[in-house]
């Protein structure tokens, strides 16, 4: 309970807000047990700063002593994102890697 009472104050300075919190998950594919919590931040830097902040680190043991789970940082998809946007990005990265390989291999 103390963790839940304190976490909101640690999020506010970093622009964090709950997107999912306490809603039961329904597994449609693969095994899943537990709860899902998703917290949004303006950017990854703010998310990392929140996690490393003295305020959050002070209450972190309250969570880790009472719950098990993963904590990961991921970038969200922007407004209007389409699956094909990922294909374009991957193609660009592949082209860049091929150019780098071409520069690195002596003829």
Steps between C-alpha positions, in 0.01 A plus 500: 500500500780745580640454148165580340458803725844634404549422131289781353722763659808337341343502153382861492841672469580283196164532324411137571143375496334162517357364176417158649485431872311230683295378206491121465674369188338245271757272337398429141826336390753330722507460876473810713434550867512821694429865463608749237603854584590743223629845585547760226763773505568783257813313384741223593736743673223606740410136565860416584534810715187402693624145562841625617358786707564499874124527557423183306804310622383571857170317441624234257571244777134524601411358157784252456439343842135440415482439126693327226510611141686671225571868468590610149525825309360508148428779257134534415359528151409853405156622405407361160767227507441222248662155489662589168691782674710231666571341162626833365725547801639148477567537127687824568708334771577208269610732221723693741655173627561381143676828418714465812586141406596613150737759650651246740573218256819544300458427129 
